[in-house]
Amino acid sequence: MEVIGIDTRIIDRAARVLSKNKPSLSKLDVYDPKYYPPREDEREKVLRYFLVMVAMDHRLSRPGKPYEGYVDGEFYHGADLLYRLGAKKYYEDPDFFSPEHLMEISADEVKEWLSAGSASPPDIVVRTYLLRDLGLKLVKLYEGSVEKLIGGYTVRLHDVISSPGLIEKLRVFRAYEDPVEKKAMLLAKFLEARDLIEIMDELDLAIDNHLSRIAYRLGIVMVSGPLWDKITGGVEVTWEEDVLLRMTIKRAYRLLAHKGGVPSGLLDDHLWIMGRKICLRGKEPLCNKCLFRNFCMARKNSKFMVNEHTYYNTWYY
């Protein structure tokens, strides 16, 4: 028998810690020119950049094939390399991100763009398809304008009776069809942090590998039975299992944000940075630097020191 649930006792303890440490939580610098467009650039161009880059923000590495390399003499890994190459291309040629170009982009262009030395994403053909789909539908449905897709500065993420929310409008694009809405929430987080939109309803966290790993180790999401055996054994889960796990994690973090009085975007930033710098995958975690070290399940019981569940064949996260 499989059981997946949320441990509200641990969420309560984590919420108190977050509330106490809110001013010192880690936060992304969304204006860092290494990774993002300048503050003063034209709105449509910046919107295009984030729409495209988040569409590409999934599954960059595979076992034995890390996505890492040097750009202009500096070493980058994972998402840092992706967004560094994105920003470099943007500064060289912002029209590269135009829908008219995307709808005809070639696999060779995508590989050249997203490669650094011998490092390149493993699914160039898929990424090319996603970019062409994005460009074509922007042209056909929104006259090539991301601004028309977004619908102005004040935005609702979810449907109201009179009009569809941004999340629902994004689902038309294959890159953003994920039922758990990881990319859609990440895009909304970026746009809000850049003051490109004001969100009128609720932003959720973008549930990626780092946030999943932390949820299992911390113990806010508990899994038992054959599915837990898959997680601990590194056995690939099914599509349905992946959605079920990430949806539960999403609900758990929503509850944590509410109880801790922490904006979802800030909590997402902190946990993502924590997953990359503290609660590491494949390396000894730096538990002494973790805010949650006094009640983390994995610190008390090594059986919970697991990685995120395995699900490679996806462009959702």
N, C-alpha and C positions, 0 to 999 in steps of 0.2 A: 504493500500500500504506500502510495506517495502522498506526502503532506507538504504544502508550501504555505508559509504563514509569516506574519509580521510580529515581531516581539516588541510590544509597546513599552515594556519595562526598560529595555535598552534605549529605545527611542527617547523616553523621558529623561534618562541620564544624559544622553548625547545632546538633547535639546537644552538642558541646563548649562552644559559646557559651552555650547555655541552662543547662547544668550550672554554668558559672562565674558566671552572672548570675541564678541562681534567686531569690535574695532580693529582687531589684529588678524582677522581672517585673510587668507591669501586671495589676491584678486588679479585677474589678467589686465594688462595694459593694452587696451584695444586700439590705441593710437601709436603703438610701437612701429616705426617705419620699416623695420626689418620684416614685418609680417603683414602689415595692413596699409591701406591708402592714407594719404595725408588728411588731416582734419578738415582742411578748407576745400577739398576737391568737390567737383560737381556731384550732386546727390545721386543722379541716375547712374553715374559711373561707379560710385561706391556701392550702391545697391547691387549692381551687376556683379561686382567683385565678390561680395559676400554670398550671393546666391550661387555663383559658380563654385567658389571654394568650399562651401559647406556641402554642396553636391558631391564633391570629390573626397570629403573627409570620412573615409571608411577604410578599414582593413588594409593598412599599408604594408605590413610585414607578414611574413610567414615563417614557420620554424626553419631555422638555418638560413634565412634570407631577410635580415633586418633591413628596414628602409632607413638608411643613414648615409651621410657623405658630406663632402666639403662644398661650400658655395662661397666664392670669393675669399678663400683661405680660412673660413670658419666652419667648424663641424656642427652638423645638425642631425637630429634623429626624429623619426616619426612625424607627428603633426608639425613640429617645428620646421622640419625640412619641407613639408608640403606647403606651408604658408610662406616660408622664405622664398620658395620657387614661385609661388603665386604673386607675392609682392614684387619680386624681381621682374617678372613678366609684365605686371601692371605698370611699373615705372617706365619700362622700355616701350610698351605698346598697349595702352589701356583699351584700344579697340579690339584686342585679342578676345576680350570678354563680351563683345557685342553679340546679340542673338544671331545676327546675320552671319557672323563668322562661325559661331558655334554650330549652326545647323549644317554646315558643310565641313566641319573639322575632320581631319584624317587621323587615323591611329598613329601614323608616324609623327604628326605634330604633337599629339598628346604624349607620346613616349619621350620625345625630345624635351618637351616642356617639363615633365614631372620626373626627369632623371637627373641624377648627380653622380658622375662617374659611372660605376657599374650598378648603382642602386636605382631601381625603378619599381613602381607598383606592380603586383603580379597579374593584374586584370586590366590591361590597357584596352583590350577590345570592349570590355564592359563599360569602362569609363568613357570611351569614345561614343558608345551608344547613348549613355546617359547625357552627355553634353549635346549631342545632336538632337535628342528628344527635348531637352531643355530649350535649345535655341529655336527649334521648329515651332514648339507650342507657344513660346513667347511671341513669336512673329504672328502666328495664326490667331491666337486668342487675345493677345494684349498689344497688338501693333508694335511689337518689339520693345515694349516699355515695361521695365520692372516696377516703375512707379505706379503704373496702372494696375499691375498685379497686386501690389501692396495696398493701394487705395488711399494714400494720404498719410498724414502724420499720426492721427489717432486710429488705433487698430484694435479690433477684437480678434483673438486667436480662434475662437470657436463660434459656431453658428448662432445667430439669433433668428427670430421669425422672419425678419425683413431681408436679411442678407447673409451670405456664407462668410464664415470666419477665414482668416488667413491660412490656418492649418488645412482647412477643407479645400481652399483654392490651390494650395501647394500639392495636394494629392494627385492632381492631373499629371504632374511630372513624375516619371519613373524614379528619379533619384529621391523623391520625397514621399513615396507611397507607404513607408513603414508604418504599420498599425500602432507602434509604440511611440512614433513621432520624434525619434532622436534627432534627426537632421533638422526637422521643422522647428523644434524647440531650441536647438543650437543657433539656427539662423535668427530666430526671434530674440534670443539673448544677445547676440552680437549687435543687431540693429537697435535694440533698446539701449545697450551700453554705449553705443555711438551717438545716441540721441537722434536717430533717424526715424524712430517711431515711439509712440507712447502706447503701452499695452493697457487696455481697459479691463480685461478679465484676468485670468491667472496663467502665469508662465510655470511650466513644469521643468524639472531637470532633464537634461539630455542623457539618457541612460546608455553609456558606452561601456567598454571593458573595464576601465578603471573604477567607475562607480559600482559596477556589478561586483568586482573583486572585493571592494571595501564593504559592501553590504553583507556578503557572506562572512568575511573575516570578523567584522564588528559584531555580527549576530543580529542585526536588525531584521534580516530576512533569514528564516530557518527553513531548510529543506531536508526531507528524510526519504528513505526508501530507495528504489532503483535510480531515481533521478539524482539523488545525492551521490550515489555510487558513480554515476556518469561524471559529475562535477569533480569529485576527488580523483577519479581515474583518468581525467582528460579525454573522455570519450565524447565524440561529437553528439550534440543533442539534435532533436528534430526541429523543424520550423515552428511547430506548435509549442513545443517545450520552451524554445527560446523566447517566443512571445509571452508565454505564461510567466516565465521567470522575470523577464524585464518589466512586464506590467506590474508585477508584485513589487519589484524594487522601486519602480516609479511611484507607486502609491505610498510606499514606506518613506521615501524621501520627501514627498509632498507633506506627509504628516510631520516629519522632522522639521521641515522649514516652518510650518505653522506653529508648532509647539515652541520652537526656538526663537520665533520672531525674527527670522533671518530671510531676507529676500531670496527667492529661488535662484536668481542669477548669481548672487554672491555665494550661496551654498554650492552651486554647480562649479563655480570657479575654484573654490577652496578644495572640494573633494577631487576635482580633476588634477589640480596641482599636487595634492597629497598623494594621489595614485602614481604620479610620475616621479615624485621626489622622496616619498616616505614609505608608503605601503606598496613596495615594489613587487613586480612580477619577476620571478626567476632569480631574485637576489634576496639577501637577508634584509628584511624590512628594518627601517630606522625607527623602532618603536619609541625610543626615548624622545623623539621629536613630535610624537603624535598627541593631539589633544585628547584622544579617547583611550589612551593607554591603560588607564586605571580600571576599565571595565570591558575591554576588547576581548571577545571570546577566543580569538586566535592566540592572543598573548597568554591566556590562562590554559588553553587546551590546544596542543599542536594539531589535533585532528581538524581544526577549523582554519588552519593556515593553508588555504586553498587558493588557487587562481580562479579567475572568472570562468564561467562555463564555456565550453568550446563549441564554436559555430562559425566555420570559416567561410562557407559559400554564401555570402550575403553582401549587398551594398548598402545595408541599412545603417551599420555602425562599424 
